[in-house]
Amino acid sequence: MNRKSQSSGDNSNNYQAERMELNFNGISYTDARSIALDTFNENFPKLAEVARKTAEDRAAELFDCFAEKQRYNSDAKMESFSDPAFLSGLFEAQKGYALSGSEKLLSILSECLSKITTTSPGTIQSISLSEAIKAASILTPEQVNSITLLFLADRYQHHLVRDDKSLGLFLDQCYQPFLEIADSRSSILHLQYTGCAFSIDVQATLEKRIKLRYPGLFQTETTTDEINNLKLEIPRYFPLLRDDNSYSQGEILNFNSVIALNRVGVRLGWAQRDIQKLSSLIISKSMPEQHYKESIIKDRPYMLDLFNKWNSSQLTRIDITNIGEAIGYTQMSIHSNIDPEISEWIN
């Protein structure tokens, strides 16, 4: 295959169109790139020569970064490039990165664009991701981290977190990259101004949020009699008991949450009354919030500062919107190998 060279700005990546084998709904990579850059140049405010060159180079770099992600995006709907709403989002992303030049923002914006191409135009998922592009462009890295941790603590539940060891690995992968948070009053107000968050009436400490996600993670001992007294119709061979016919902390049903229990119970055709009985047992056996905090800090000392910052700030008094969810979801996809469908949260 012949390789054709392409010129680009000094700060952008050079990609070979034919080698990338990208096609946007009948539009070649080269033509798509030209359209994107022409749109940017026609709509971006006119600047002095040096600033203009920098902005154009960054706009080109943003498109190239997005195009590179599309090489591995098997779910992409390539007709997105002929959708005016997508092109408007692409311009907003180019504008945001042109003004910032932040490598972290480049990663977020290009990932948002890539995620948009997996959605249908006009859907709440597509709209939320488009609005996330605008919001992320006017957030500090620390504010983005705060939004991401709110998403992880309030929305996401990892099905492999079943004990303190797996929890620690999850924290290393998904919490540790975002420990530098924005916790000042002005930062929290700005998150609300950008449409990423809203105030709540109750106080939600970090340990409370984690416990709500994983109420079965730290449990008091469960006896055989307690299970027998439930008079369940579930077959005894299901993993209610260990091999020695006993129960121990963290092993009740091997479920870390009521949500996981309900999901499996429905799939296996359990009676709803049995699911409710087991859900109540999991909740009743859950250790206090303080135990969660102490156990996590003991195993992962780096979490101490996060607990202190979070619990002494207005982060305990906010929740995230669809836009915040889109940013948090995008960040999780970038920094981990976890990449579920966005429709699990925004639907």
Residue pairs with C-beta under 8 A, 6 or more apart in sequence:
1 18
1 19
2 18
3 16
3 18
3 19
4 16
4 17
4 18
5 14
5 16
6 14
6 15
6 16
6 17
6 30
7 14
8 14
8 57
8 60
8 61
8 64
9 53
9 56
9 57
9 58
9 60
9 61
10 53
10 57
11 54
11 57
11 58
11 61
12 57
12 58
12 60
12 61
12 64
13 61
13 64
13 65
13 68
14 64
15 29
15 64
15 67
15 68
17 28
17 29
17 30
17 33
20 29
20 67
20 68
20 71
21 71
22 28
22 29
22 32
22 67
22 70
22 71
23 29
23 78
24 32
24 78
24 80
24 81
24 82
25 78
25 79
25 80
25 81
25 82
27 35
27 81
27 82
29 67
32 67
32 81
33 60
33 63
33 64
33 67
35 87
36 59
36 63
36 87
36 90
36 91
36 94
37 56
37 59
37 60
37 63
39 87
39 90
39 91
40 56
40 59
40 91
40 94
40 95
40 98
41 56
41 59
43 91
43 95
44 55
44 59
44 94
44 95
44 98
46 52
47 55
54 98
54 101
55 98
55 99
56 98
58 94
58 97
58 98
58 101
59 94
59 95
59 97
59 98
61 97
61 106
62 93
62 94
62 97
62 98
62 106
62 109
62 110
63 90
63 94
65 106
65 107
65 110
66 90
66 93
66 109
66 110
66 113
66 114
69 110
69 111
69 113
69 114
70 76
70 114
70 117
73 114
73 117
73 118
75 117
75 118
76 114
76 117
76 118
77 117
77 118
77 119
77 120
78 117
80 86
80 116
80 117
80 121
81 87
81 117
83 121
85 121
85 122
85 126
85 130
86 116
86 117
86 121
88 130
89 112
89 113
89 116
89 129
89 130
89 133
90 113
92 130
92 133
92 134
92 137
93 109
93 110
93 112
93 113
93 133
93 137
95 137
96 105
96 109
96 133
96 134
96 136
96 137
96 138
97 105
97 106
97 109
97 137
99 137
100 137
102 141
104 141
104 144
105 136
105 137
107 334
108 136
108 144
108 327
108 330
108 331
108 334
109 133
109 136
109 137
111 330
111 333
111 334
112 129
112 130
112 132
112 133
112 136
112 326
112 330
113 133
115 129
115 326
115 329
115 330
115 333
115 342
116 126
116 129
116 130
118 342
119 125
119 126
119 129
119 342
120 126
124 322
124 346
124 347
125 342
125 343
125 346
125 347
128 322
128 323
128 325
128 326
128 342
128 346
129 326
129 330
129 342
131 195
131 322
131 323
131 326
132 323
132 326
132 327
132 330
135 194
135 195
135 196
135 323
135 327
136 144
136 327
138 194
139 147
139 190
139 191
139 194
139 196
139 327
140 182
140 187
141 180
142 180
142 181
142 182
142 187
143 182
143 187
143 190
143 191
144 327
144 331
145 178
145 179
145 180
145 181
145 182
146 181
146 182
146 183
146 187
146 191
146 315
147 191
147 196
147 197
147 320
147 324
147 327
147 328
147 331
148 178
148 327
148 328
148 331
148 332
149 175
149 178
149 181
149 306
149 310
149 328
150 197
150 315
150 318
150 319
150 320
150 324
150 328
151 320
151 324
151 325
151 327
151 328
151 329
151 331
151 332
152 174
152 175
152 178
152 328
152 332
153 206
153 209
153 210
153 213
154 204
154 209
154 213
154 319
154 320
155 320
155 325
155 328
155 345
156 174
156 213
156 328
156 332
157 213
157 214
157 256
157 257
157 259
157 260
158 170
158 174
158 338
159 260
160 166
160 170
161 167
161 170
161 214
161 217
161 256
162 217
162 250
162 254
162 256
163 217
163 250
164 217
164 218
164 250
164 295
164 299
167 214
167 217
167 296
167 299
168 299
168 300
171 296
171 300
171 303
172 300
173 335
173 336
174 332
174 335
174 336
174 338
175 303
175 306
176 302
177 335
178 331
178 335
179 302
179 305
179 306
181 306
181 309
181 310
181 315
182 188
182 191
183 309
183 310
183 312
183 313
183 314
183 315
184 313
185 314
188 197
188 313
188 314
188 315
188 317
188 318
191 197
191 318
191 324
192 198
192 199
192 318
194 323
195 321
195 323
196 320
196 321
196 323
196 324
196 327
197 318
197 319
197 320
197 321
197 324
198 318
198 319
198 320
198 321
199 317
199 318
200 317
200 318
200 319
203 316
203 317
204 316
204 317
204 319
205 289
205 293
205 307
205 310
205 311
205 316
206 293
206 306
206 307
206 310
206 311
206 315
206 316
207 289
207 290
207 292
207 293
207 296
207 307
207 311
208 289
210 292
210 296
211 217
211 286
211 289
211 292
213 257
214 256
214 257
215 256
215 257
215 258
215 282
215 283
215 286
216 250
216 252
216 253
216 255
216 256
216 257
216 258
216 261
216 282
216 285
216 286
217 250
217 256
217 286
217 292
218 249
218 250
218 286
218 287
218 291
218 292
218 295
219 249
219 250
219 252
219 282
219 285
219 286
219 287
220 249
220 285
220 287
221 247
221 248
221 249
222 247
222 248
222 252
222 281
222 285
223 247
224 241
224 245
224 246
224 247
226 281
227 240
227 241
227 247
227 281
230 274
230 277
230 278
230 281
232 240
232 274
232 277
232 278
233 270
233 271
233 274
234 240
234 270
234 274
238 268
239 253
239 254
240 253
241 247
242 248
242 251
252 281
252 282
252 285
253 261
253 278
253 282
255 261
255 264
255 278
255 282
257 282
258 279
258 282
258 283
261 275
261 278
261 279
261 282
262 275
262 279
265 274
265 275
265 278
266 275
293 307
296 303
296 307
297 303
297 304
297 307
309 315
310 316
320 328
322 346
325 345
325 346
326 342
326 346
329 342
329 345
332 338
333 339
